[in-house]
Amino acid sequence: MAGEALTASEYIKHHLQNLTYGQVPEGYEHAGSWGFAHSAQEAKDMGFMAIHVDTMFWSILLGVAFLFIFRKAARCATEGVPGGLQNFVEWIIEFIDNSVRGSFTAKNPIVAPMALTLFVWILLMNLMDLVPVDWLPQVAGIVGASVFGMDPHHVFFRVVPTTDPNATFGMSLAIFALTLFYGIKIKGIGGFMAELTMQPFEAKSLPVKIFLIPINFFLEFVGLISKPISLSLRLFGNLYAGEMIFILIALLFSSGIGLGIFAGVLQWAWAVFHILIVMLQAFIFMTLAVVYMEMAHHAH
């Protein structure tokens, strides 16, 4: 696709645009009906209720794949010499169990399964970044043209869900909701509000303590809100940057044989390095989620 019908700028924008489904806004053909956006501006004008179909498709598909693989390993588990799949799954579970035990000291039966789900699911989504950037979008363009009669240039298809901030914010907000729930459940409304209003500045005098409440609340509230924002943006930013580098490398393949060979070597080298990034980002997201749950279960 690079260099065939699109300029370098158009090629990059095409690969960074999600396949968006929503209600066609006023000013466009078929306004008021529901369909796929034909441009980035149209996708933006569809508003909040528009759906990134590619993000939903790949995140759900990879989630189902995770459940299928682990269910199959559980059903085929034996007490004797384990097979390759069972050995691999047991290694992942043991790794997650040790990580949770090192970060979470309270008792909550959902924390370890939550950590396992986050790590494996995010890792699978991140690994989609290693698929050559043109392969699946080209397949999507062929399907869109043959099945839906769409112009292939209007078929946008991103295959890495974690490069979509909607996906990363969705996961981080779910973790944030859990931390709020358990923070209030374990400490009570009074204890939870005391953590937001009685620190970091303390005083023995009641008037001074009352004076410090709004200052403490502002500082603690900013720290509280920053957790889901930093959690989501860290994952999104690292995977988005990795995807961008793969796209820029792909542009070199249309610049001659010499640059094409160099691009192949560069793509291989970046892919090897990127494996560390995709694994590290999945681990960091999982670890911070466990740490936030630990903070919700204990008073400061």
Secondary structure, 3 states (H helix, E strand, C coil): CECCCECHHHHHHHHCCCCEEEECCCCCCCCCCEEECCCHHHHHHCCCCCEEHHHHHHHHHHHHHHHHHHHHHHHCCCCCCCCHHHHHHHHHHHHHHHHHHHHCCCCCCCHHHHHHHHHHHHHHHHHHHHCCCCHHHHHHHHHHHHHCCCCHHHCCCCCCHHHCHHHHHHHHHHHHHHHHHHHHHHHHHHHHHHHHHCCCCCCCCHHHHHHHHHHHHHHHHHHHHHHHHHHHHHHHHHHHHHHHHHHHHHHHCCCCHHHHHHHHHHHHHHHHHHHHHHHHHHHHHHHHHHHHHHHHHCCC
